Amino acid sequence: MELIETHAHLDYPDFEADLEAIIARAADAGVTRIISIGTGIDSSRRAVALAERFPGVFAAVGIHPTNVMEEGPDFLPALRELVLHPKVVAIGETGMDYHHVPEHLQQRPSTMVDSALQAQTMDEQERLIAEGAWKAAQADAFRMQLDLAVELGLNVVIHQRSSWEDTLDILRPYTGKVRGVFHCFSGTPEEAAEIRSLGHLVSFTGIITFKNAGQVRSTAAAVPADGYMVETDCPYLAPVPFRGERAEPAHTRLVAETVAESRGIPLDEVAAESTRTAEAFFRFKR
C-alpha cells in the first residue's frame, strides 16, 4: 500500500527539530511521497531545498493569497525560476482568501447622522477602497500563477476560503487549459461536483475525522474514484485522535482510513485511487 501526502508545509519551523524522524514515520505509515507546499518566494525556496535533500519529497511553489500584499506584484521572475526545478510538481498554493482579513481592513461602525440615516466616515470609504485593492491583488496574483501554469504545463494547488464565486469566476476561462486541486476541501457534494465539472479535483485533510464533519464525509463518499486526493495540510488540522496537536505527514493514513470508511471500501483501495490520481495530477517525472 502506498499513500501520497499531497499537501504539507515541511518548511515551517514546527518541523525543524525532528524532520528526519517525521519523514521516517511517514514511510512507516505507507506515505512514500510528500509534497511540500510553498506559500511565498522564501517558503517556496525552502520547499525546493527540502525536495533536494529528501528523495521522497517534492515541491509546489507559489504565492498564498494571504501573502500577496507582502510579496508585492513583482514576484513572477523569482517564481518562474523556482518552477523550472525538476522536483517542482505544481504551482501553489495560490487562490483566493477573504476569510483572513487584514486588521486594517476589518469593519468599523458607521457614523450616525440621524435616526433614519447612516453615512460612512471618510475612514470607512478608505477602508472599502483598500479592501477592493486587496481583493484585486489576490485575483491578479492568482491569474498570473494560472498563466504560468498554462505556459509551463503544470497544474495548480488552490486555496479557497470565503471566496467561492470569485475563485470559480477566475478559474472558468482556464477550463481545459490547466487543472487545479481544491486542497483542504470541506464543501458539499454539490460543490465538489461543480469543481469536477470544470475539470478540477478535491483533497481531504484531517477535518474529515472530526465529529462535526459529516458533510465532508458525505462528499468523500460521493466523489468519483479519480476525483480526490488525501493530505494533512500539516502542521495544521491534525486528525482524531491527535486533534489539537501538530499534524504530520504520517497522519495521511488516518485521513485515508476515514475516506475508506466514508466510501465503504478497503483502505488499500483508497490508497490506490488517491495515489493514481496524485500521480496523474503532479506528474512526478518531468
N, C-alpha and C positions, 0 to 999 in steps of 0.2 A: 504494500500500500504506500502510495506517495501523495503528499499534500504540498501545495504551493501557497505560501503566505504571501498574498498579493499586495499587502499594504502595511508596512512597518516604518517606524521612524527611528531607525537604529542610530542615526547621528545625534539623537538627543542626549543631553547629559545624563539622563536616567540610566543609560546603559554603559557608561564609560568604565565603571569599576569591574564589570564581570561579563563583557561582551562575548568572549570566547566561550564561557560556560553557557551563556544564553543560546548561542548558536549550536552548541553540543546538545543541549536539552531539546532544542527544536528537532535536530536529527533523530534523537531517541524517540520522539513522538511521531516520526514519519514525515516531518516537514523538511524536505530536502532542498528547496529553493526559497529564498526570501527576497522580496523586492523592497529596497529601502527608498523611501519617497522623499524627494526634496520639496521644501516649502519656500525657497528663495534661492538666490545665487549661491550664497555661502553654504546653506544647507545642502544644496544640490552638489556642490563640490565635495562636501563631506560624504554624501551618499556614493558618489563615484569612487572616492578613495576607499570606502569600505568594500565596494564591489571589486576593486583591485586587490584588496587584502584577503578576501574570503572567496573561494571558488563558487560556493553556492549562493552568494549574494549578488544581486543585480540592482540597478538603479533606475529610478524615474526622476527626471529633472524638470522643475517648473517653478512658477510663482503662485503661491497660495493666494486666494483673493483677499484675505485679511492682511497680506503683506504687500499688496500692490502699491499703496501710497508710500510705504517705506522704501521700496525698491526704486520707485520712480519710473518714468516712461522709457528709459534708455537701456533696459535690461537685455534686449534681444541679441546683440552680438555676443555677450557672455553666455547666454543660454544656448545659442546656436553652437558655440564651440563645445560646450558640455554634451550636447545631444549627439555629436559625432563620435563620442567614445563608444567602443564596441560592446561594452556591457550596459549601456543605456538602452532600456527596452520600451520606454514610453515617455511621454511628456506629461508632467503633472507633479503635484496636483494643482490643477487650475480649476476655474469655475467662478461661481458667484455665491456670496455670503452676505445677507442682510441681517443676520441674527446678531453677530458680534459688532455692534455699532460703536464706533469710537466715542469716547466720553464727550468730546466737544460737539458731537452731533446729536446727542440724546435730547429728547423732547423737553422743552421748557414751557411752563404755563404762559398762556397769552395774557395780555393786559386787558382788564375790564374797562370798557368805555362807558357803558351804561347797562341797565338791567337786561336789555334786549340784544346788545351787540358786543362782540369781541373784536378787537383789532390786533393784529400781530405787531409786536415791537420790531424795531429795526434789527435787534439781535436775532429774533425768530426768522426774519426774512433772510438774514445772512446764513443762518443755520440751514434753511431749506436749500439755498444755493450751494452751500458746501456739501450737503447730503447728495444733491444731484451730481456734483462733480465727483464725489466718492463712488457713486454707483457707475458713473460713466467711465471712470478709470478702471474699475473692475471689468467692465464689459470690453473696453479696449484691450486690456491685457489678455483676457480670455480669447478674443478673436485673434490676437497676434500669435498666441500659442497654438490655436487651432490651425491657423495658416501655416505655421512652421511644421506642424504635424503632417498636414497635407503635402507640403513641399518635400519632406524627408521620408514619407511613408511610414510614420509611426502612429500609434493610437494614443489616446489621452485618458488620464485618470481625473475624474471630475468630482469636485467638491460642490455640493449644493445644499444650502441651508436657508430657509425662509425666502427663497428666490426662485421658486419653481417655474413660474411662467416666463420670467426674463431669461432664465437659463435655457429653457426649451426654445424660446424665440431666437436666441443666438445660435443654437445648435442646428435648427431646421435647415438653413441654407447649406450646411455641410453634409447633409444626408447623402450617403453613397460615396463620400469623399474621405471620411475619417470615422472611426468608431470610438466610443467612449465607454468607460465603466463608471457608473454612479456608485462610488465607494460608500461604505457605511450606510447602506440603504435601509431605511426604516418606513418606507411608504407602503401604500396599499397595493393589492394585486392589480387593480386597475391602473395605477400609476406605473407599476412595473411593465404592464402591457403597453402603455403609451411609449415608454422608453424603448421597449422592444420593437415597436412599430417604426421607430426611427433608426433602428439598426444597432442600438446600444445594449449594454449589459448592466446587471446589478451585482453588488458584492455584499455579503453579510458579515457582520462583526459579532463580538460577544454580546451585543444587545439582544440577539436572538435567544439567549439563555435567560434573560431577565424575566421575572414573574409576570410583569405587566406588558410583555412584548408579544401578546397573542397575534397582533396584526402582522408583525414581522414573520412569525412562524407560518401564518396563513399565506403570506406572499412567497415564502420559501417553498411551500407546498405547491404553489400554483405555477411558478416559473418553469419554462421548459428545461430539459436536461442540458442544453447548450447555452442557457441564458444567464448563468450565475457563476460567481467565484466566491472564495472564502478568504477572510483576512482577520486581523485583530485591530488594526489602527493603533498598535501599541506605541507608547506606554499607556494609552487611554483604553477605557471600556473593557476592563478585564472581565471575562465571563464568570458566571457562577461555577465553582464555589470560591473564586478569587476576587469577586466584585469588591471594589474599593482599594484593591492593591494594584501594583504595577502589572500591566499586561505585558506578555512577551510572545514571540512567535510560536513557541510550543503550544500555546493556547489555541492555535488554529484548529487543532484536533478537536477541542471541546466545541468550537463553533460548528465544525463539520458533523460531529455527533448529533447536535441538536437539529441541524439541517436534515440529517438522515431520519431522525425521529419524526420531524415535520412532514417529510415526504413519504414516510412509511417504507423506506428501503434500507438495505445494509450500509454501514459506514464505508465499506470498500467501494460501493457503487457511487456514493457521493464523492469520494476521493477521485475515482476515475473520471466522473463527469466534470468536476471542477478543474481537475488537472488538464484534461483535454482542452477545456475552454480557455484556461490561462495560457497554455502553450500556443494555441492558435492566436490569441489576442496579443501576447507580448513577443512572440516570435524570437525566442531567446538567441538563436543563431542568426546573425545578420551579415 
